[in-house]
Amino acid sequence: MDQITPVRPSAAGSGKPRLNVLMAGPRGFCAGVDRAIKIVEEAIRRYGAPVYVRHEIVHNRFVVESLERQGAVFVEELDEVPDDAPVVFSAHGVPKSVPAEATRRKLFYLDATCPLVSKVHREAEQHFGRGRHILLIGHAGHPEVVGTMGQLPAGTVTLVEDEAHARTVPVPEGVPLAFITQTTLSVDDTAGIVAALRERFPDIHAPAKEDICYATTNRQAAVKAIAPRAELMVVVGAPNSSNSLRLVEVAERAGCPKAVMVQRGRDLDLALATGLSTIGITAGASAPEVLVEEVLARLRERFEVAIEEVIVAEERITFKLPAGLQA
């Protein structure tokens, strides 16, 4: 059952129109994102600036710029990293060629890959070891997909992007099949894709446990809980964040008339909320709570805000830092 916690509204008598705000819970940072950020911060503390980071550590410019101010330098590839500098790999995971190249150059590196992404990597290796061809459900070009496909030799993993593709994707004949998924997908979309694959390939091997991570699942469930009550859903996140984009889609499918994504409070067009009585707010797994507070501050410029926290799950998961950074 959803837990609803009312929070005191803005001061009464302001003359501003009242706006009810449903706050999705859980929202914002997940354990994998929190761990990745701490890895960069601890590396800077221990080894001094600069610490290089291959790709955005997580998909959020606020977080990236905050780490840059502390001494992180973000690069696209290892050839931009000096030989004597530490380098961190992003939370999305990397192809095996990346740590191999770091080892060849004798670079000191720290792997901030989310442990739940690493779990998918291990599943892929196990399927490959058992002679299975792997169908990876995910989005082409996403860093997590690139990293997962890069765990195995070319041609051993086939990407499946949607249900229509699942019904037509060619597979090698006479080879057993298995499927794995990107961790940040829409739960509902993925269920449709899996159903289509099972219909075509009844003997396909499934993950022992759901690949879509707990944080993605919980944030989508929270949005579903409040979407039917909200006239507008505001998702705090980045346009290159898969899990944030999915929250926009989930909100609209769950009955919210309109859903928008904003990166900062200043990005919210207050006209969207004018004349409304109830809106919802959530945040993608790589968006810090301070950005949610910015959105609330922006709304208070025009409205008397009354908040309800609608909590569908409690998250107590934490992930340890790599051995080299533990106290």
For each residue, the residues with C-beta under 8 A, 3 or more apart:
1:
2: 225 310 311 312
3: 25 309 310 311 312
4: 308 309 310 311
5: 308 309 311
6: 306 307 308 309
7: 23 306 307 308 309
8: 307
9: 12 18 304 305 306 307
10: 14 16 300 303 304 305 306
11: 14 304
12: 9 304
13:
14: 10 11 304
15:
16: 10 302 303 304
17: 302 303 304
18: 9 277 303 304 306
19: 273 276 277 278 279 299 303 304 305 306
20: 277 278 279 306 307 308
21: 278 279 280 281 296 299 305 306 307 308
22: 226 229 230 278 279 280 281 308 310
23: 7 27 280 281 282 292 307 308 309 310
24: 27 219 222 223 225 226 280 281 282 283 310
25: 3 222 309 310 311 312 313
26: 215 218 219 222 311 312 313 314 315
27: 23 24 219 222 236 281 282 283 287 289 292
28: 236 283 284 285 287 288 289 292
29: 33 34 285 286 287 288 289
30: 33 34 213 214 215 285 315
31: 34 35 215 315 317 318 319
32: 35 36 91 114 115 116 117 213 215 285 319
33: 29 30 36 37 58 91 114 285 286
34: 29 30 31 37 38 318 319
35: 31 32 38 39 91 112 114 115 318 319 320 321
36: 32 33 39 40 57 58 90 91 112 114
37: 33 34 40 41 57 58 63 67
38: 34 35 41 42 321
39: 35 36 42 43 88 110 112 321 322 325
40: 36 37 43 44 51 53 57 67 70 72 88 112
41: 37 38 44 45 67 70
42: 38 39 45 46 321 325
43: 39 40 46 47 51 86 88 110 325
44: 40 41 47 48 49 51 67 70 71 72
45: 41 42
46: 42 43 325
47: 43 44 51 86 108
48: 44 71
49: 44 70 71 72
50: 71 72 73 85
51: 40 43 44 47 71 72 73 85 86 87 88
52: 72 73 74 75 80 81 82 85 86 87 88
53: 40 56 57 67 72 73 74 75 87 88 90
54: 75 76 77 78 81 87 88 89 90 94 98
55: 74 76 89 90 92 143
56: 53 59 60 64 74 90 240
57: 36 37 40 53 63 64 67 72 74 88 90 91 112
58: 33 36 37 63 64 90 91 286
59: 56 237 238 240 241 242 244 284 286
60: 56 63 64 237 238 241 263 284 286 287 288
61: 64 65 238 263
62: 65 66 263 264 287 288 290 291
63: 37 57 58 60 66 67 286 288
64: 56 57 58 60 61 67 68 72 74
65: 61 62 68 69
66: 62 63 69 70
67: 37 40 41 44 53 57 63 64 70 71 72 74
68: 64 65 71 72 73 74
69: 65 66
70: 40 41 44 49 66 67
71: 44 48 49 50 51 67 68
72: 40 44 49 50 51 52 53 57 64 67 68 88
73: 50 51 52 53 68
74: 52 53 55 56 57 64 67 68
75: 52 53 54 78 80 81
76: 54 55 80
77: 54 80
78: 54 75 81 87 98 101 102 105 107
79:
80: 52 75 76 77
81: 52 54 75 78 85 87 107
82: 52 85
83: 105 106 107
84:
85: 50 51 52 81 82 107
86: 43 47 51 52 107 108 109 110
87: 51 52 53 54 78 81 102 107 108 109 110
88: 39 40 43 51 52 53 54 57 72 109 110 111 112
89: 54 55 93 94 98 99 109 110 111 112 113
90: 36 53 54 55 56 57 58 93 94 112 113 143
91: 32 33 35 36 57 58 112 113 114 117
92: 55 113 114 117 142 143 144 147
93: 89 90 113 114 117 118 121 143 144 147 148
94: 54 89 90 98 99 111 113 147 150
95: 98 146 147 149 150 151
96: 99 100 150 151
97: 100 101 150
98: 54 78 89 94 95 101 102 150
99: 89 94 96 102 103 109 111
100: 96 97 103 104
101: 78 97 98 104 105
102: 78 87 98 99 105 107 109
103: 99 100 106 107
104: 100 101
105: 78 83 101 102
106: 83 103
107: 78 81 83 85 86 87 102 103
108: 47 86 87
109: 86 87 88 89 99 102
110: 39 43 86 87 88 89 322 324 325
111: 88 89 94 99 322
112: 35 36 39 40 57 88 89 90 91
113: 89 90 91 92 93 94 117 118 121 147
114: 32 33 35 36 91 92 93 117 118 183 213 319
115: 32 35 118 119 319
116: 32 119 120 183 213 214
117: 32 91 92 93 113 114 120 121 144 147 148 183
118: 93 113 114 115 121 122
119: 115 116 122 123 211
120: 116 117 123 124 148 180 181 182 183 207 211
121: 93 113 117 118 124 125 147 148 151
122: 118 119 125 126
123: 119 120 126 127 180 207 208 211
124: 120 121 127 128 134 136 148 151 152 157 180
125: 121 122 128 129 151 152
126: 122 123 129 130
127: 123 124 130 132 134 178 180 205
128: 124 125 131 132 134 152 156
129: 125 126
130: 126 127 176
131: 128 175 176
132: 127 128 175 176 177 178 205
133: 156 157 158 171 172 175 176 177 178
134: 124 127 128 152 156 157 158 177 178 179 180
135: 157 158 159 160 166 169 171 177 178 179 180 197 204
136: 124 145 148 149 157 158 159 160 179 180 181 182
137: 160 161 166 179 180 181 182 185 190 193 194
138: 142 144 145 148 159 160 161 181 182 185
139: 142 145 161 182 185 242
140: 145 159 161
141: 145 146
142: 92 138 139 145 146 182 242
143: 55 90 92 93 146 147
144: 92 93 117 138 147 148 182 183 184 242
145: 136 138 139 140 141 142 148 149 159 182
146: 95 141 142 143 149 150
147: 92 93 94 95 113 117 121 143 144 150 151
148: 93 117 120 121 124 136 138 144 145 151 157 180 182
149: 95 136 145 146 152 157 159
150: 94 95 96 97 98 146 147
151: 95 96 121 124 125 147 148
152: 124 125 128 134 149 156 157
153: 156
154:
155:
156: 128 133 134 152 153
157: 124 133 134 135 136 148 149 152
158: 133 134 135 136 169 170 171
159: 135 136 138 140 145 149
160: 135 136 137 138 165 166 169 179 193 197
161: 137 138 139 140 165
162: 165 166 189 193
163: 166 167 189 192 193 196
164: 167 168
165: 160 161 162 168 169
166: 135 137 160 162 163 169 193 196 197 200
167: 163 164 196 200
168: 164 165
169: 135 158 160 165 166
170: 158
171: 133 135 158 175 177 201
172: 133 175
173:
174:
175: 131 132 133 171 172
176: 130 131 132 133 203 205
177: 132 133 134 135 171 201 203 204 205
178: 127 132 133 134 135 204 205 206
179: 134 135 136 137 160 194 197 204 205 206 207
180: 120 123 124 127 134 135 136 137 148 207 211
181: 120 136 137 138 185 190 207 211 212
182: 120 136 137 138 139 142 144 145 148 185 211 212 242
183: 114 116 117 120 144 211 212 213 216
184: 144 212 213 216 242 243 246 285
185: 137 138 139 181 182 189 190 212 216 242 246
186: 189 190 220 246 249 250
187: 190 191 212 216 217 220
188: 191 192 250 253
189: 162 163 185 186 192 193
190: 137 181 185 186 187 193 194 212
191: 187 188 194 195
192: 163 188 189 195 196
193: 137 160 162 163 166 189 190 196 197
194: 137 179 190 191 197 198 206
195: 191 192 198 199
196: 163 166 167 192 193 199 200
197: 135 160 166 179 193 194 200 201 204
198: 194 195 201 202 204
199: 195 196 202
200: 166 167 196 197
201: 171 177 197 198 204
202: 198 199
203: 176 177
204: 135 177 178 179 197 198 201
205: 127 132 176 177 178 179
206: 178 179 194
207: 120 123 179 180 181 210 211
208: 123
209:
210: 207 217
211: 119 120 123 180 181 182 183 207
212: 181 182 183 184 185 187 190 216 217
213: 30 32 114 116 183 184 216 217
214: 30 116 217 218 315 317
215: 26 30 31 32 218 219 243 285 315
216: 183 184 185 187 212 213 219 220 243 246 285
217: 187 210 212 213 214 220 221
218: 26 214 215 221 222 312 313 315
219: 24 26 27 215 216 222 223 243 247 282 284 285
220: 186 187 216 217 223 224 246 247 250
221: 217 218 224 225 312 313
222: 24 25 26 27 218 219 225 226 282 310 311 312 313
223: 24 219 220 226 227 233 247 250 251 254 280 282
224: 220 221 227 250 254
225: 2 24 221 222 310 312
226: 22 24 222 223 229 230 233 280 310
227: 223 224 230 233 250 251 252 254 255 256 280
228: 254 255 256
229: 22 226 278 280
230: 22 226 227 233 251 256 278 279 280
231: 256 257 258 276 277 278 279
232: 256 257 258 259 260 272 273 276 279 280
233: 223 226 227 230 247 248 251 252 256 258 259 260 279 280 281 282
234: 259 260 261 262 268 279 280 281 282 295
235: 244 247 248 251 259 260 261 262 282 283 284
236: 27 28 244 261 262 263 281 282 283 284 287 291 292 295
237: 59 60 241 243 244 245 247 261 263 283 284 286 287
238: 59 60 61 241 244 263 284 286 287
239: 244 245 261 263
240: 56 59
241: 59 60 237 238 244 245 284 285 286 287
242: 59 139 142 144 182 184 185 245 246
243: 184 215 216 219 237 246 247 284 285 286
244: 59 235 236 237 238 239 241 247 248 261 283 284 285 286 287
245: 237 239 241 242 248 249 261
246: 184 185 186 216 220 242 243 249 250
247: 219 220 223 233 235 237 243 244 250 251 259 282 284
248: 233 235 244 245 251 252 259 260 261
249: 186 245 246 252 253 259
250: 186 188 220 223 224 227 246 247 253 254
251: 223 227 230 233 235 247 248 254 256 259 280 282
252: 227 233 248 249 256 258 259
253: 188 249 250
254: 223 224 227 228 250 251
255: 227 228
256: 227 228 230 231 232 233 251 252 259 280
257: 231 232
258: 231 232 233 252 272
259: 232 233 234 235 247 248 249 251 252 256
260: 232 233 234 235 248 268 269 272
261: 234 235 236 237 239 244 245 248
262: 234 235 236 265 267 268 295
263: 60 61 62 236 237 238 239 267 291
264: 62 267 291 294
265: 262 268 291 293 294 295 296 297 298
266: 294 298
267: 262 263 264
268: 234 260 262 265 272 295 298 299
269: 260 272
270: 273 274 298 299 301 302
271: 274
272: 232 258 260 268 269
273: 19 232 270 276 279 299 302 303
274: 270 271 302
275:
276: 19 231 232 273 279
277: 18 19 20 231
278: 19 20 21 22 229 230 231
279: 19 20 21 22 230 231 232 233 234 273 276
280: 21 22 23 24 223 226 227 229 230 232 233 234 251 256
281: 21 22 23 24 27 233 234 236 292 295 296
282: 23 24 27 219 222 223 233 234 235 236 247 251
283: 24 27 28 235 236 237 244 287 288 289 291 292
284: 28 59 60 219 235 236 237 238 241 243 244 247 287
285: 28 29 30 32 33 184 215 216 219 241 243 244
286: 29 33 58 59 60 63 237 238 241 243 244
287: 27 28 29 60 62 236 237 238 241 244 283 284 291 292
288: 28 29 60 62 63 283 291 292
289: 27 28 29 283 292 293
290: 62 293 294
291: 62 236 263 264 265 283 287 288 294 295
292: 23 27 28 236 281 283 287 288 289 295 296
293: 265 289 290 296 297
294: 264 265 266 290 291 297 298
295: 234 236 262 265 268 281 291 292 298 299
296: 21 265 281 292 293 299 300 305 307
297: 265 293 294 300 301
298: 265 266 268 270 294 295 301
299: 19 21 268 270 273 295 296 302 303 305
300: 10 296 297 303 304 305
301: 270 297 298
302: 16 17 270 273 274 299
303: 10 16 17 18 19 273 299 300
304: 9 10 11 12 14 16 17 18 19 300
305: 9 10 19 21 296 299 300
306: 6 7 9 10 18 19 20 21
307: 6 7 8 9 20 21 23 296
308: 4 5 6 7 20 21 22 23
309: 3 4 5 6 7 23 25
310: 2 3 4 22 23 24 25 222 225 226
311: 2 3 4 5 25 26 222 314
312: 2 3 25 26 218 221 222 225
313: 25 26 218 221 222
314: 26 311
315: 26 30 31 214 215 218
316:
317: 31 214
318: 31 34 35
319: 31 32 34 35 114 115
320: 35 326
321: 35 38 39 42 325 326
322: 39 110 111 325 326
323: 326
324: 110
325: 39 42 43 46 110 321 322
326: 320 321 322 323
327:
